[in-house]
Amino acid sequence: MQALIYKLIFMKFKKYLLGTTVLILSIILSSCTTNQTKKQNSNKATTIQKEKAITANKKGAKLKSSEVCYVNNAFMRTEQIPVIVDGKTYYGCCQGCVSKLKNNLNGVRFGVDPLTGEKVDKATAYIVLKPNSKSDVLYFASEKNYNEFIKL
């Protein structure tokens, strides 16, 4: 009789152990799946950023002005802080840049057209990535000037 009781207890313990093991394994597997999904989503985001950079490097690919810091002359790939001066909008990446744009310290609101050498207001410029750069920008007086420049 006692052997039968031990056998029943062992069988119940075995079922409990098996159920617990299955539960733990399912939690581990779902965690792995979640991590894999996060990794796939991260890879997709990275791919989109790379595609965005490639698009910006194509001929005639004007950059979105609001994603350029006019003080650092850098394509930031995210919206920057707008600074409105005399009805024109300039962009800076931080409060220091905002201050420089408001006060036009060292003429930061203006650039030089690489084709003609003329002074260009950055708020109205045709902005593109500098060749072979991932962030440096060039300011052109017009798209026509840019197209002439890339023919050189």
C-alpha angles and dihedrals in degrees: 000000000000090000090054091052091050089048092052092047091048091049091050090047090048091052090047091048092047092049092048091048091051090049093050092047092050090051091050093047093048089049090053090049091050091049090048090051091049090049091049091049090049090050090050091052091050090049091051091051091050091048090050091052091047091049089051090054095054119107111277093009101150112203122234102259093217090062094057125086102220093200097052092033088227134140102231098182091223134076113281132206111282117227116192116205123169091345094306125110121228126176134224133178099221142011091269090058091045090056093048091050093048091051095034090229110195089356093288092161090067135063136180123255104236092213101049104016089231123144111260128198103231091214090065100029128119099241124202138162115271109251113272092010131111096202114008114102138204125212120217128187089229145354087254091060090049092051090050090048095054090052090062 
